[in-house]
Amino acid sequence: MGEPREGAADPAPGGAGDLDGYSPTQRDLPVINRGDTLQVSVVNQPAPAPQEQDGLGPLYVVGDVHGYYDELVAALAEQGLIDAEGNWSAGNTRLWFLGDFTDRGPDGIGVIDLVMRLSAQAAAAGGYCKALLGNHELLLIGAKRFGDTPVNSGAGTATFQAAWLLNGGQKTDMERLQDHHIQWMSRLDAMEEEDGHLLLHSDTTAYLDFGASIEEVNDNVREALTRNDADETWDLFRKFTKRFAFRDEGGAAAVRELLETYGGSRVVHGHSPIPYLLGEVGSEDGEDGEGPAVEGPHIYADGLAIAMDGGITMAGKLLVRRLPLAN
């Protein structure tokens, strides 16, 4: 179709850190120079299978899945969170998905169904499996609800349908998408704090536009989706598509602003693939051979931010890790 692939020479409208001019005529991941981000080495020891204990169990987070169901099952099993049949086996463990379940990969609806099932199984076992709202959930909700309805993108006329297809929308996912999937996604939290970790999907300060507390942000985002307004939903999508706020010279200050507002001592996020934060060159479709070498999460912004999107769509790695990280 002649679409510019991610990693092409022309960056998205509005620049890397500000996507106010986002339009569905371009994808949203420019190439970043390697020197733009402080690299901190991370040593991750293989986590033992979670053990039953009184009170709260260990805390795990999962980066962007993007429809890679088989890779997700393998990563969860490797950490001892599910058994050979794909059922919850982690007792009172706490598991958080950081959003972006669909698009680009082959089985986004299968991923959502798995997360919903594990949520019920974990609750029955005394733990929990929860998920945050990602920008691709907003994109899928918008494509389903509004289709080709024109919206005010800030850069001319746009539609959710066009943006969804351009950013990896899978027609098989849309065919299998049901009302209960939409309802589940629409109720997801935008942010949460666990054990001093402020969990977000996107590496952006746009969350500040929705409230001065975690509860206020989550309530305002859910209420906006409830109003079922195409332009308002697009505004949510546009803001949660912003990225790279935590890199460069002002990155640590941006993280501190979020932590001072919402609590926690570190931000943990998905959204921006680690290969892009590190300046690795590759394509979202993994067309460049073996793909980037991602061994684990990336700690940056003076040690205040942890990136968890291992670039699975670029032949990278789907990350599931126990917090806190050893570094």
C-alpha positions as CSV (number, residue, x, y, z in Angstrom):
1,M,0.0,0.0,0.0
2,G,3.0,2.2,0.0
3,E,2.8,3.1,3.7
4,P,6.0,4.3,5.4
5,R,7.2,1.6,7.7
6,E,8.2,2.4,11.3
7,G,11.9,3.2,11.3
8,A,11.6,5.1,8.0
9,A,13.5,8.4,7.6
10,D,10.5,10.7,8.0
11,P,9.4,11.0,11.7
12,A,5.8,11.2,12.7
13,P,4.2,14.7,12.6
14,G,4.8,16.7,15.7
15,G,8.1,15.1,16.5
16,A,9.1,12.2,18.6
17,G,8.0,13.6,22.0
18,D,4.9,15.5,20.9
19,L,2.3,13.8,18.8
20,D,-0.3,16.5,19.0
21,G,-0.2,16.5,15.2
22,Y,-0.7,12.7,15.0
23,S,-2.5,11.6,11.9
24,P,-3.2,8.1,10.6
25,T,-1.2,8.8,7.4
26,Q,2.0,7.9,9.3
27,R,3.1,5.4,11.8
28,D,4.2,6.7,15.1
29,L,7.8,5.4,15.8
30,P,10.7,7.5,14.4
31,V,14.3,6.2,14.6
32,I,16.1,7.6,17.7
33,N,19.9,8.2,17.8
34,R,21.7,5.9,20.2
35,G,23.1,8.9,22.1
36,D,19.7,10.2,23.0
37,T,19.2,8.0,26.1
38,L,21.3,7.1,29.1
39,Q,21.9,3.4,29.1
40,V,22.0,1.5,32.4
41,S,22.9,-2.1,32.4
42,V,20.3,-4.4,34.0
43,V,21.1,-7.8,35.5
44,N,18.0,-10.0,35.6
45,Q,18.3,-13.3,37.4
46,P,15.8,-16.0,36.4
47,A,12.9,-15.7,38.9
48,P,11.9,-18.8,40.8
49,A,8.4,-20.0,40.6
50,P,6.2,-17.9,42.9
51,Q,5.5,-19.6,46.2
52,E,2.4,-19.5,48.3
53,Q,2.6,-17.1,51.3
54,D,0.4,-15.1,53.6
55,G,-0.7,-11.7,52.4
56,L,0.4,-10.3,49.1
57,G,2.4,-12.4,46.8
58,P,5.3,-11.3,44.5
59,L,4.7,-8.7,41.8
60,Y,5.2,-9.3,38.1
61,V,4.7,-7.1,35.1
62,V,4.3,-7.9,31.4
63,G,5.3,-5.6,28.5
64,D,3.4,-5.1,25.3
65,V,2.1,-8.3,23.8
66,H,0.6,-7.1,20.5
67,G,-1.1,-10.3,19.6
68,Y,1.9,-12.7,20.1
69,Y,-0.1,-15.3,22.0
70,D,2.4,-18.2,21.8
71,E,5.2,-16.0,22.9
72,L,3.1,-14.7,25.8
73,V,2.3,-18.3,27.0
74,A,5.9,-19.3,26.8
75,A,7.1,-16.2,28.8
76,L,4.4,-16.7,31.5
77,A,5.3,-20.4,31.8
78,E,9.0,-19.6,32.0
79,Q,8.3,-17.4,35.1
80,G,6.1,-20.1,36.7
81,L,2.9,-18.1,36.4
82,I,1.0,-20.7,34.4
83,D,1.1,-24.4,34.0
84,A,1.5,-26.6,30.9
85,E,-2.2,-26.3,30.2
86,G,-2.0,-22.5,30.3
87,N,-3.8,-22.2,33.7
88,W,-2.8,-19.9,36.6
89,S,-0.3,-21.7,38.8
90,A,1.1,-18.8,40.8
91,G,-1.1,-18.7,43.9
92,N,-1.3,-15.2,45.4
93,T,1.1,-13.6,43.0
94,R,0.2,-10.2,41.6
95,L,0.5,-9.9,37.8
96,W,0.1,-6.6,35.8
97,F,-0.1,-6.3,32.1
98,L,1.0,-2.9,30.9
99,G,-1.4,-2.8,27.9
100,D,-1.4,-3.2,24.1
101,F,-2.7,-6.7,23.7
102,T,-3.6,-6.5,20.0
103,D,-2.5,-5.3,16.6
104,R,0.6,-6.3,14.5
105,G,0.7,-9.9,15.9
106,P,-1.5,-12.8,14.8
107,D,-3.9,-13.4,17.7
108,G,-4.8,-10.3,19.8
109,I,-8.3,-11.6,20.7
110,G,-6.7,-14.8,21.9
111,V,-4.4,-12.7,24.1
112,I,-7.3,-10.8,25.6
113,D,-9.2,-14.0,26.2
114,L,-6.2,-15.5,28.0
115,V,-5.8,-12.4,30.2
116,M,-9.5,-12.4,31.1
117,R,-9.3,-16.1,32.0
118,L,-6.2,-15.7,34.1
119,S,-7.8,-12.8,35.9
120,A,-10.6,-15.1,37.1
121,Q,-8.2,-17.9,38.0
122,A,-5.8,-15.7,39.9
123,A,-8.6,-14.2,41.9
124,A,-9.8,-17.6,42.9
125,A,-6.3,-18.6,44.0
126,G,-5.9,-15.5,46.2
127,G,-3.8,-13.5,43.8
128,Y,-4.7,-11.3,40.9
129,C,-4.0,-10.6,37.2
130,K,-4.8,-7.1,36.1
131,A,-4.2,-5.0,33.1
132,L,-3.7,-1.3,32.1
133,L,-5.3,0.5,29.2
134,G,-2.9,0.9,26.3
135,N,-3.2,3.2,23.2
136,H,-3.9,0.1,21.0
137,E,-6.9,-0.8,23.2
138,L,-8.2,2.7,22.5
139,L,-7.5,2.3,18.8
140,L,-9.4,-1.0,18.7
141,I,-12.3,0.4,20.6
142,G,-12.4,3.4,18.3
143,A,-12.2,1.3,15.2
144,K,-15.0,-0.9,16.4
145,R,-17.3,1.9,17.6
146,F,-16.7,4.6,15.1
147,G,-15.1,3.0,12.0
148,D,-14.8,5.5,9.2
149,T,-16.5,8.4,11.1
150,P,-14.3,11.5,10.6
151,V,-12.6,12.8,13.7
152,N,-10.7,16.0,14.4
153,S,-7.1,14.8,14.6
154,G,-5.4,18.1,15.0
155,A,-3.8,17.6,11.6
156,G,-6.9,17.4,9.4
157,T,-9.5,14.8,9.0
158,A,-8.8,11.3,10.3
159,T,-10.6,8.1,11.1
160,F,-10.1,5.3,13.6
161,Q,-10.4,2.7,10.9
162,A,-7.5,4.1,8.9
163,A,-5.4,4.6,12.0
164,W,-6.1,1.1,13.2
165,L,-5.2,-0.5,9.9
166,L,-2.0,1.6,9.5
167,N,-0.8,0.7,12.9
168,G,-1.1,-3.1,12.6
169,G,-4.9,-3.7,12.9
170,Q,-5.6,-7.4,12.1
171,K,-8.9,-8.1,10.4
172,T,-9.2,-11.5,12.1
173,D,-9.1,-9.7,15.5
174,M,-12.0,-7.4,14.4
175,E,-14.0,-10.4,13.1
176,R,-13.6,-12.1,16.5
177,L,-14.1,-9.0,18.7
178,Q,-17.2,-9.2,20.8
179,D,-19.1,-6.8,23.1
180,H,-17.6,-8.3,26.3
181,H,-14.1,-7.7,25.0
182,I,-15.0,-4.0,24.4
183,Q,-16.6,-3.7,27.8
184,W,-13.5,-5.3,29.5
185,M,-11.1,-3.0,27.7
186,S,-13.2,0.1,28.5
187,R,-13.0,-0.6,32.2
188,L,-9.3,-1.0,32.4
189,D,-7.3,1.4,34.6
190,A,-4.9,3.9,33.0
191,M,-2.4,3.8,35.8
192,E,-1.8,2.1,39.2
193,E,0.9,2.1,41.9
194,E,2.3,-1.1,43.4
195,D,5.1,-1.5,45.9
196,G,6.5,1.9,44.9
197,H,6.2,1.3,41.2
198,L,4.0,3.7,39.2
199,L,2.6,1.5,36.4
200,L,1.7,3.2,33.1
201,H,1.4,2.1,29.6
202,S,2.8,5.1,27.8
203,D,6.1,7.0,28.5
204,T,4.3,10.3,28.5
205,T,3.2,13.0,31.0
206,A,-0.2,13.2,29.3
207,Y,-1.7,11.4,32.3
208,L,-1.4,14.8,34.1
209,D,-4.2,16.1,31.8
210,F,-6.7,13.7,33.4
211,G,-6.3,14.4,37.1
212,A,-4.1,14.9,40.1
213,S,-4.5,11.5,41.6
214,I,-4.5,7.9,40.3
215,E,-8.2,7.5,41.1
216,E,-9.1,10.7,39.4
217,V,-7.2,9.8,36.2
218,N,-8.7,6.3,36.0
219,D,-12.2,7.7,36.6
220,N,-11.9,10.4,34.0
221,V,-10.6,8.1,31.4
222,R,-13.4,5.5,32.0
223,E,-16.0,8.3,32.0
224,A,-14.7,9.6,28.7
225,L,-15.0,6.2,27.1
226,T,-18.5,5.8,28.5
227,R,-19.6,8.9,26.7
228,N,-19.0,7.1,23.4
229,D,-17.9,10.3,21.6
230,A,-15.6,9.8,18.6
231,D,-13.6,13.0,19.0
232,E,-13.2,12.5,22.8
233,T,-12.0,8.9,22.2
234,W,-9.6,10.1,19.6
235,D,-8.2,12.7,22.0
236,L,-7.6,9.9,24.5
237,F,-5.9,7.8,21.8
238,R,-3.8,10.8,20.7
239,K,-2.5,11.6,24.2
240,F,-1.7,8.0,25.1
241,T,0.2,7.6,21.8
242,K,2.7,10.3,22.9
243,R,6.1,8.8,23.8
244,F,9.7,9.4,24.7
245,A,8.9,11.9,27.5
246,F,11.4,10.3,29.8
247,R,14.5,10.3,27.6
248,D,16.8,13.2,26.7
249,E,17.9,15.9,29.1
250,G,14.5,16.6,30.7
251,G,13.5,12.9,31.0
252,A,14.3,12.5,34.7
253,A,12.4,15.7,35.5
254,A,9.3,14.5,33.6
255,V,9.4,11.2,35.6
256,R,9.8,13.1,38.9
257,E,6.7,15.2,38.1
258,L,4.6,12.1,37.6
259,L,6.0,10.4,40.8
260,E,5.4,13.6,42.9
261,T,1.9,13.8,41.6
262,Y,0.8,10.2,41.8
263,G,3.2,8.5,44.2
264,G,5.9,5.8,43.8
265,S,9.6,5.9,43.5
266,R,9.9,4.5,39.9
267,V,7.8,4.5,36.8
268,V,7.3,1.2,34.9
269,H,6.0,1.6,31.4
270,G,5.5,-0.2,28.0
271,H,4.6,1.5,24.7
272,S,8.0,2.6,23.4
273,P,10.1,-0.5,22.3
274,I,13.4,-0.7,24.0
275,P,15.3,-1.0,20.7
276,Y,14.0,2.5,19.8
277,L,14.9,3.9,23.3
278,L,18.4,2.5,22.7
279,G,18.6,3.7,19.1
280,E,18.6,0.3,17.6
281,V,17.5,0.3,13.9
282,G,14.8,-2.2,12.9
283,S,11.3,-2.5,11.7
284,E,8.2,-3.3,13.6
285,D,7.6,-6.2,11.3
286,G,10.9,-7.8,12.0
287,E,11.9,-7.6,8.3
288,D,15.6,-6.9,9.1
289,G,16.7,-10.4,9.9
290,E,17.4,-11.5,13.4
291,G,16.0,-8.3,15.0
292,P,17.3,-6.4,18.0
293,A,19.0,-8.1,20.9
294,V,16.8,-7.4,24.0
295,E,17.8,-9.3,27.1
296,G,15.6,-7.5,29.6
297,P,14.0,-4.3,30.8
298,H,15.8,-1.0,30.2
299,I,16.4,1.3,33.2
300,Y,17.0,5.0,32.3
301,A,16.1,8.6,33.3
302,D,18.6,8.6,36.3
303,G,17.3,5.1,37.2
304,L,13.7,6.4,37.7
305,A,12.1,4.7,34.7
306,I,11.9,1.1,33.6
307,A,10.9,0.3,30.0
308,M,9.2,-3.1,29.5
309,D,8.3,-3.2,25.8
310,G,10.9,-5.6,24.5
311,G,10.0,-5.0,20.9
312,I,8.3,-8.3,20.2
313,T,6.8,-6.8,17.0
314,M,10.4,-6.2,15.8
315,A,11.5,-9.8,16.5
316,G,12.6,-8.6,19.9
317,K,11.5,-10.2,23.2
318,L,8.2,-10.3,25.1
319,L,9.2,-9.3,28.7
320,V,7.7,-10.8,31.9
321,R,9.7,-9.7,34.9
322,R,9.4,-9.8,38.7
323,L,9.7,-6.4,40.5
324,P,11.8,-5.0,42.0
325,L,14.5,-5.5,39.4
326,A,18.0,-6.3,40.4
327,N,20.4,-3.8,38.9
